[in-house]
């Protein structure tokens, strides 16, 4: 018998000073049995960092040809393809052809991941946005993960401040661009 998804509920008070976004976000997120807790937490943090009109979780593992997060306009056209983890260059190449904006949020060793993409064929590689989530911050969220999790997330000057209960954790959001990498077709 196959295991079903576990539903997690998140209540987030978001203060994203860098983007002038201040919202209360309530999320119901299905965690596939094969999905790790760090990946789930990275998805939720990425959703908060990308919060805007038209942002949604895709079908994820149920449809591997879709991104983890997507932004669609009112006509249904995809405006942003957002990946979590460490997608390979071929996937990023397809993503860049499918959407005008492609971003990746990794909770792995960001420098190593970025290095693995060097010289690979990626359409519009120079416009690819890569973000490294602070691994200690993700681990702190994982260690406090429950079926119902409430936290505050503040973002200012590229720093993330996560408050869960009485505890606060800070971590940098590293940014990187693959200028001059990949193909152009």
C-alpha positions as CSV (number, residue, x, y, z in Angstrom):
1,X,0.0,0.0,0.0
2,X,1.4,3.4,-1.0
3,X,1.8,6.1,1.6
4,X,-0.2,9.3,1.2
5,X,1.0,12.8,1.4
6,X,1.2,14.5,4.8
7,X,-0.4,17.9,5.0
8,X,1.4,20.6,6.9
9,X,-0.2,24.0,7.8
10,X,2.0,27.1,8.1
11,X,1.0,30.4,9.4
12,X,3.6,33.0,8.5
13,X,3.9,36.7,9.3
14,X,6.0,38.0,6.4
15,X,7.9,41.3,6.5
16,X,10.0,41.4,3.4
17,X,11.5,44.9,3.7
18,X,13.6,44.4,0.6
19,X,10.5,44.0,-1.6
20,X,8.1,46.1,0.5
21,X,5.8,43.0,1.1
22,X,4.0,42.7,4.4
23,X,1.5,39.8,4.5
24,X,0.0,37.2,6.7
25,X,0.3,33.9,4.8
26,X,-1.6,30.7,5.6
27,X,-0.4,27.7,3.7
28,X,-1.5,24.1,3.4
29,X,1.4,22.2,2.0
30,X,1.2,18.5,1.0
31,X,4.5,16.7,1.7
32,X,5.0,13.7,-0.6
33,X,6.4,10.6,1.2
34,X,9.6,10.8,-0.8
35,X,10.1,14.5,0.1
36,X,12.6,15.3,2.8
37,X,11.8,17.7,5.6
38,X,14.6,20.1,4.5
39,X,13.1,20.2,1.0
40,X,9.6,21.0,2.4
41,X,11.0,23.8,4.6
42,X,13.0,25.2,1.6
43,X,9.7,25.2,-0.5
44,X,7.9,27.1,2.2
45,X,10.7,29.6,2.8
46,X,11.0,30.1,-1.0
47,X,7.2,30.6,-1.3
48,X,7.5,33.4,1.3
49,X,10.5,35.0,-0.4
50,X,8.7,35.0,-3.7
51,X,5.2,36.0,-2.4
52,X,3.3,37.9,-5.1
53,X,0.1,37.7,-7.0
54,X,-0.2,34.5,-9.1
55,X,2.3,32.5,-7.1
56,X,1.3,28.9,-6.4
57,X,2.7,25.5,-5.6
58,X,2.6,23.3,-8.7
59,X,1.7,19.6,-8.6
60,X,5.3,19.0,-7.8
61,X,6.2,15.3,-7.8
62,X,2.9,14.4,-9.3
63,X,3.9,16.2,-12.5
64,X,7.7,16.2,-12.8
65,X,7.6,18.5,-15.8
66,X,6.4,21.4,-13.6
67,X,8.4,23.6,-11.3
68,X,8.1,23.5,-7.5
69,X,6.6,27.0,-7.6
70,X,5.2,29.0,-10.5
71,X,3.9,32.5,-11.1
72,X,1.1,32.8,-13.7
73,X,-0.6,36.0,-14.8
74,X,-4.3,36.5,-15.1
75,X,-4.3,34.9,-18.6
76,X,-2.7,31.8,-17.3
77,X,0.7,32.5,-18.9
78,X,3.7,31.4,-16.9
79,X,5.7,34.4,-15.7
80,X,8.2,32.7,-13.4
81,X,9.5,29.1,-13.0
82,X,10.9,28.6,-9.5
83,X,12.8,25.5,-8.5
84,X,13.9,24.2,-5.1
85,X,17.0,22.1,-4.4
86,X,19.5,21.3,-7.1
87,X,17.9,20.9,-10.5
88,X,20.2,19.8,-13.3
89,X,21.3,22.0,-16.2
90,X,18.9,20.3,-18.6
91,X,15.9,21.1,-16.4
92,X,17.0,24.7,-16.1
93,X,17.5,24.9,-19.9
94,X,13.8,23.7,-20.4
95,X,12.6,26.1,-17.7
96,X,14.3,29.1,-19.3
97,X,12.5,28.3,-22.5
98,X,9.1,28.0,-20.8
99,X,9.2,31.1,-18.6
100,X,10.7,34.6,-18.8
101,X,12.0,34.3,-15.3
102,X,13.7,31.3,-13.7
103,X,14.9,31.2,-10.1
104,X,16.4,28.4,-8.0
105,X,16.4,28.3,-4.2
106,X,18.8,25.7,-2.9
107,X,19.1,24.4,0.7
108,X,22.2,22.4,-0.3
109,X,25.8,23.5,-0.5
110,X,25.1,26.5,-2.7
111,X,28.7,27.1,-3.9
112,X,29.1,23.5,-4.9
113,X,25.8,23.5,-6.7
114,X,26.5,26.7,-8.6
115,X,29.9,25.3,-9.6
116,X,28.2,22.2,-11.0
117,X,26.3,24.4,-13.5
118,X,29.4,26.2,-14.8
119,X,29.9,25.7,-18.5
120,X,26.6,23.7,-18.9
121,X,24.2,24.5,-21.7
122,X,21.4,26.6,-20.2
123,X,19.1,28.9,-22.2
124,X,19.5,32.5,-21.1
125,X,21.9,31.4,-18.3
126,X,22.9,35.0,-17.7
127,X,19.3,35.7,-16.4
128,X,19.0,32.7,-14.2
129,X,18.6,33.7,-10.5
130,X,20.2,31.4,-7.9
131,X,19.6,31.8,-4.2
132,X,21.4,29.9,-1.5
133,X,19.2,29.5,1.7
134,X,21.2,29.5,4.9
135,X,21.5,25.8,5.8
136,X,21.5,26.4,9.5
137,X,18.3,28.5,9.2
138,X,16.6,25.7,7.2
139,X,17.8,23.1,9.7
140,X,16.4,25.2,12.6
141,X,13.0,25.3,10.9
142,X,13.2,21.5,10.3
143,X,13.9,20.9,13.9
144,X,10.7,22.8,14.9
145,X,8.6,21.4,12.1
146,X,5.1,20.2,13.2
147,X,1.9,19.5,11.3
148,X,0.9,23.1,12.3
149,X,3.8,25.5,12.3
150,X,3.7,29.3,13.0
151,X,6.6,31.6,12.5
152,X,7.6,35.2,11.6
153,X,9.9,35.8,8.7
154,X,11.6,39.2,8.2
155,X,13.9,39.9,5.3
156,X,16.1,42.9,5.1
157,X,19.3,43.6,3.2
158,X,19.5,40.0,2.1
159,X,19.3,38.7,5.7
160,X,16.5,36.3,6.8
161,X,15.3,36.5,10.4
162,X,13.1,33.6,11.4
163,X,11.2,33.7,14.7
164,X,9.5,30.6,16.0
165,X,8.0,31.1,19.5
166,X,10.6,32.9,21.5
167,X,13.6,31.8,19.4
168,X,15.1,33.8,16.6
169,X,17.5,32.5,13.9
170,X,19.2,34.6,11.3
171,X,20.8,33.6,8.1
172,X,22.0,35.2,4.8
173,X,20.3,34.7,1.5
174,X,23.2,34.3,-1.0
175,X,22.6,35.4,-4.5
176,X,24.5,34.3,-7.6
177,X,24.2,34.7,-11.4
178,X,25.8,32.5,-14.0
179,X,27.0,35.4,-16.2
180,X,28.4,34.2,-19.5
181,X,27.5,30.5,-19.0
182,X,25.6,28.1,-21.2
183,X,24.1,28.3,-24.6
184,X,21.6,30.8,-26.1
185,X,19.2,28.6,-28.1
